[in-house]
Amino acid sequence: VSAAKLGKSEEAAKNFQIYASKVRKLLTDLLHGHEAENAKYHPMLTSRPVKKTGYIVITSDRGLVGGYNATILKAMMELKAEYHPMGDDFEILCIGGVRGLADQPSFDEVRKIINKAIEMYQNELFDELYVCYNHHVNSLTSQMRIEQMLPIIDLDPNEADEDYTVNLELESSREAILDQLLP
């Protein structure tokens, strides 16, 4: 049963990477299209001086995961000691031990977490946001990863695939579409 669940989880992760790549390409085109000058100043794309940093820390609440969780929590404590020794310039949003959140959470479940993080960012409770998690490499190995989520800084048109050239006809404004896609 565990091997079957692992296979399903690995397949879902692989499929998500394809989906995420396509959304990233679409966002890149929207941001760097010929009519997108105003879109570049979207609040989620604008860097500001960093007074406080936010971290979403994702641990597991299923099975025998003590070592898995200990690894990420130890890494977070080391990160705090190195980058935030005073302790008052960071916020941590913890995900794990959350009852009612499925192994494969639905978009609506994740959207609640995302909306809260974006609201905190827009209210300037922190000026940048990172997500911290253990990335699954294979059944024996995972790697601690920290990735910047806000502001969104990695939508570079020069890194887009060469064969990705699209002229989009938009029913709505680019800004309205970005308001939906960026979160």
C-alpha positions in Angstrom: 0.0 0.0 0.0 2.8 2.4 0.9 4.6 1.7 -2.4 1.4 2.5 -4.3 0.8 5.7 -2.4 4.4 6.7 -3.0 4.0 6.0 -6.7 0.8 8.2 -6.8 2.5 11.0 -5.0 5.5 10.9 -7.3 3.3 11.0 -10.4 1.3 13.9 -8.9 4.5 15.8 -8.2 5.7 15.2 -11.8 2.4 16.3 -13.3 2.5 19.4 -11.1 5.9 20.4 -12.4 4.6 20.3 -15.9 1.6 22.4 -14.9 3.8 24.9 -13.0 6.1 25.3 -15.9 3.3 26.1 -18.3 1.8 28.7 -15.9 5.2 30.3 -15.4 5.6 30.6 -19.2 2.2 32.1 -19.5 3.0 34.6 -16.7 6.3 35.5 -18.3 4.5 36.3 -21.6 1.9 38.4 -19.9 4.5 40.4 -17.9 6.8 41.0 -20.8 4.2 41.4 -23.6 4.1 44.6 -25.6 1.1 46.0 -23.5 2.4 44.9 -20.1 4.2 48.0 -18.9 1.8 48.7 -16.0 1.7 45.0 -15.1 5.4 45.1 -14.1 4.4 47.2 -11.1 2.0 44.6 -9.6 2.4 44.6 -5.8 3.5 40.9 -5.8 6.3 41.8 -8.3 7.7 44.9 -6.6 10.7 44.5 -4.2 10.8 46.8 -1.2 13.4 47.3 1.6 13.4 44.2 3.8 12.6 44.9 7.4 11.0 41.5 8.1 11.2 38.1 6.3 8.4 35.6 6.3 8.9 31.8 6.1 6.2 29.2 5.3 7.6 26.0 6.8 6.0 22.8 5.6 6.4 19.6 7.7 4.5 16.4 7.6 1.9 15.1 10.0 1.5 11.6 8.6 3.3 8.3 9.5 6.7 7.9 11.0 8.2 11.2 10.0 10.2 12.3 13.0 13.5 12.4 11.1 11.9 14.1 8.2 10.4 16.9 10.3 13.5 17.1 12.5 15.7 17.9 9.4 13.6 20.8 8.3 13.1 22.2 11.8 16.9 22.0 12.5 17.6 23.7 9.3 15.1 26.5 10.2 16.8 27.0 13.6 20.2 27.2 11.9 18.8 29.7 9.4 17.3 31.8 12.2 20.6 31.8 14.1 22.5 32.9 11.0 20.2 35.5 9.5 17.9 36.5 12.3 19.9 36.5 15.5 17.8 39.2 17.2 14.7 37.2 16.5 12.4 40.1 15.8 12.8 40.4 12.0 11.0 37.3 10.8 7.7 35.5 10.9 7.1 31.8 10.5 3.9 30.3 9.2 3.9 26.6 10.0 2.1 23.9 8.0 2.1 20.4 9.4 0.1 18.7 12.0 -2.9 20.4 10.3 -5.9 18.1 10.6 -8.2 18.1 7.7 -5.5 18.9 5.1 -5.2 16.0 2.7 -2.0 14.3 1.5 -2.8 15.8 -1.9 -4.5 19.1 -0.8 -7.1 20.5 -3.2 -6.6 23.9 -4.7 -9.2 25.4 -2.4 -7.3 24.1 0.7 -4.1 25.5 -0.5 -5.7 28.8 -1.7 -6.7 29.6 2.0 -3.0 29.4 3.0 -1.8 31.4 0.0 -4.4 34.1 0.5 -3.4 34.5 4.1 0.3 34.7 3.2 -0.5 37.3 0.4 -2.6 39.3 2.8 0.2 39.4 5.3 2.7 40.5 2.6 0.4 43.2 1.3 -0.2 44.4 4.9 3.6 44.6 5.2 3.9 42.1 8.1 6.9 40.9 6.1 8.6 42.2 3.0 9.7 38.9 1.4 8.4 35.4 1.8 10.1 32.1 1.4 8.7 28.6 1.5 10.8 25.9 3.3 10.2 22.2 2.7 11.9 18.8 2.2 12.0 18.1 -1.5 11.5 14.5 -2.4 14.4 13.1 -4.5 13.6 9.4 -4.1 12.2 7.0 -1.5 15.4 7.2 0.5 16.5 10.9 0.0 15.0 14.3 0.5 16.6 17.7 0.4 15.8 20.8 2.4 14.8 23.6 0.0 14.1 27.3 0.6 12.5 29.1 -2.3 11.5 32.8 -2.5 7.8 33.2 -3.2 7.3 37.0 -2.7 8.1 39.3 -4.3 8.0 37.2 -7.5 11.4 37.9 -9.1 12.1 34.9 -11.3 9.9 35.5 -14.3 12.6 36.3 -16.8 11.7 36.3 -20.5 15.2 35.5 -21.4 15.0 32.1 -19.7 11.8 31.1 -21.5 11.9 28.3 -24.0 13.0 29.5 -27.4 9.9 27.8 -29.0 7.5 29.7 -26.7 6.4 32.6 -28.6 2.8 33.4 -28.2 0.5 36.2 -29.2 -2.4 36.2 -26.8 -5.8 37.7 -27.4 -7.1 38.7 -24.0 -10.7 39.1 -23.0 -9.8 40.8 -19.8 -6.9 43.2 -19.1 -3.4 41.8 -18.4 -3.7 43.2 -14.9 -6.9 41.4 -14.1 -5.4 38.1 -15.4 -2.3 38.7 -13.3 -4.4 39.3 -10.2 -5.7 35.8 -10.6 -2.6 34.0 -11.8 0.2 35.5 -9.6 -1.1 34.1 -6.3 
